[in-house]
């Protein structure tokens, strides 16, 4: 019996050491440890042993079984490792083959920039105001301190529907409507389409977009205007951008200014985009004219405010280095996909 | 406005370099667009004198000259035939450069050494029009023996810098050398030197020569006439010609040059009439008669109308006021007595006349800006002083000055505290007063007010004074603060949020955003198959459009979208998916008496690797996002003229409200837009979308009981639409129907002609128990009954 067990042990160890795949290893397990296996049949013969022999043989048989089980386990681990190794060696794909991309669409570049502007100003406490594109003379001119025969009316080359109704030449009429309908404090931006009689070329379009802003409160100063717009410029163009305010003229603000930023292309060194000056004009602004406040029902002795306006096409062209404004309205998918 | 530095510095001392000067001018409000240093491309061209001229031995047309250029005598071979010994000429030395990038180097001409070049006026960058005396293509002979070796740039006024200013429309005074000089003086805190205007006059009485009557005071607030006798028309002296050339004006003769000079220097247009040509010695400023004609100085016959102001004599118009003179009274070589006109006209009238006639002159451009009537007198005096100085004639004492509408200076109160409060500064009152004085305001410090000169019509209130203080003090010195005040919360409206989400859903669906024009040609309705009389044709029309293509405010966004698809198709871009959030303009009534409705529309357009159901999918994805997909049904019977009649559907909310439509573009319309593939369009009304959109829904519990699946297949007639089938499924199954999916539609073999086989997979689930076989069977038989009864369906086994 002892010899038999010894034989089984050696036989099993030998077979296990020779096995080369997991299936065969399982066959070995069955052959030795299965219901009809060699070791099992030896253990079945235990009942024929004497009481003295039984514990001895039983212990030995258990040792053999455990040993075989250990060996099987070891072999299994080894073989699994080999098999995984083989799998990993043989499974190979060309990772440079085309990806399966999600086919998402693209926002128009002007709206990418407009979203940025909206977020900046919302962060500064502004809301977004809207108004009609087809406007009355009163809102487009009169209430903005541009009376009949004012030179500014000619400069703006207006599209008229009739004597009193026209396509708005700026989004400023929205400011008037907001002032008429709201009590200060007012902080809004008014983005939208505006119209001027300019022939289409690389830098002009009879339809274009403006973003204007208006702040009215007690004690608003020109220093506040500089602060708000400098902050805006830093948000839009980065911390390093420099701003410069120059005097200018608008009928609806006094004092009026234009804001230049250090050239976004060359950083102020001077390049083709800034025509060597290192500065780029980005917006017009000023303190709201007391007459404009008054006409909209706001007491200029109690309140003051500032307004600003910029061309979205221009800001977008500067951001992306786009040189021809016509691309914005052509809608060539190869253009749109870049944003 | 281009102003030469040399002219400017006649009236103000500027010691800064050009960069500092232009920066400071920009910062004080006279924006400098740029500057040009004249003669920058001319180097090493000096005065020389010809000592000797000899024939070239090997070339008939060449001569060999010896030229003294001061430091040495050099030999130059030239083909010029207009030179003589002792002529002073411009000599380009070895290594010199000339306009156009020409470089001169020592070399040999037909074997003879030549060490430079003699220059013609063209070679120095001028034209013979600017120098009428210069021989065409001949060497330019200098008018006097300048110092040998001296740089010729000085002689030609090329040592100047021309500065271009952007003058804003509120500052008509700055359209002149004096105006900018005055600004420069204020900017640099220097004295402003007004030109001297002392001149001798001869005895006489202007009224013996002419009389002036103004019939329309509003359009002509002032008219000055000054008589010059014994006029001698001749070329102007060199200094005057040089000044005009530097300012970009071609010298003509002394009288014309003087009027141009006054216009540039003082910003006041002038005109000269030949007094002898005046009928009845009369000058009448009046409105033109309808249809009246005049031949103007440019030899064009102009027909006038009664809105236009003319200068007339007793019989006929002799000038279009403020715009252009007439041929009938112009100065000629025979003119002996002239009347200088210096007048003030109303800006808008000049602008409209100039526009109507299509004549824009330097004078009309100036008058349009509303000039100061009080500048007229000074301009007259300056002109007379020049006439005497140039010996162009004798000034007759006295003046005809008709000034019915006087412009008086305005007094404006100031309060230093209020100005500081507006600016956010802390500028002392003393400093403010100083600034006012620098700007030539008279300050009454006790009363705290200023009297502003009449050349500053832009100033009328304290805010205007605040700007004057700010711009001279320096915008850059105003502090930078973040507004304190009452805080506000920045936010978007519900409508704006819905629009934002719409953008996101469209892009998630693979559509890219387009932007198209708001106006279009009325012809697009023909392209879109829209019949005559259709409501889409009721458009808001622009009365002064840029052209037919931009003449009507759109009543549909579809033309814009189809154009975008067409552009892409023609550029061979494959599989294009676009969307636009754009406005249409719908009149409440025509002609327009009140503002039209402006309606926001979502428009999608697709072609390439897609079909109707892709377009429908985009719209349903959007509607599902907004939580009202359950309310949606489709109406295949809508009339949309530009959609394929068998492939279009109205999108209905609650079975009646039309949210929009989806469809395949009508093949005829596709052809008209040159889109060579089937294209799909959908339009959704954003205001209705916003009305039904619901972003605040509550959470629905997820059922824990198992689902049961059942498939069902049946035959129906071809014309039965699945929407009707699905309505039956929903009605008959009730609450336990969790979902259904159409998985097969089949026609062909084994299916009876005129029928189709439809197969659905249904999913049932209950929230509160596991469904029994019995329950399911009961529901299924209700479904089958419904299908059979309502739609004549035959169950397939």
Interface residues (C-beta under 8 A of the other chain):
Chain A: X103 X104 X105 X106 X107 X108 X110 X111 X118 X121 X122 X123 X124 X125 X126 X127 X128 X132 X133 X134 X135 X136 X149 X151 X152 X154 X155 X159 X160 X161 X162 X165 X167 X184 X185 X186 X187 X193 X195 X197 X199 X206 X207 X215 X217 X218 X219 X220 X221 X222 X223 X224 X226 X227 X228 X230 X231 X244 X245 X246 X247 X248 X249 X251 X254 X255 X256 X257 X258 X275 X287 X289 X290 X291 X304 X328 X329 X330 X331 X332 X333 X334 X336 X337
Chain B: X26 X27 X28 X29 X31 X34 X168 X169 X170 X171 X347 X348 X351 X368 X369 X370 X421 X422 X423 X424 X425 X458 X461 X462 X463 X464 X466 X467 X470 X471 X475 X476 X478 X479 X480 X481 X482 X483 X484 X485 X486 X487 X488 X489 X490 X491 X492 X493 X496 X503 X506 X507 X508 X509 X510 X511 X512 X513 X514 X515 X516 X517 X518 X519 X540 X541 X542 X543 X544 X545 X546 X550 X553 X564 X567 X568 X571 X573 X576 X577 X578 X579 X583 X585 X591 X592 X595 X596 X598
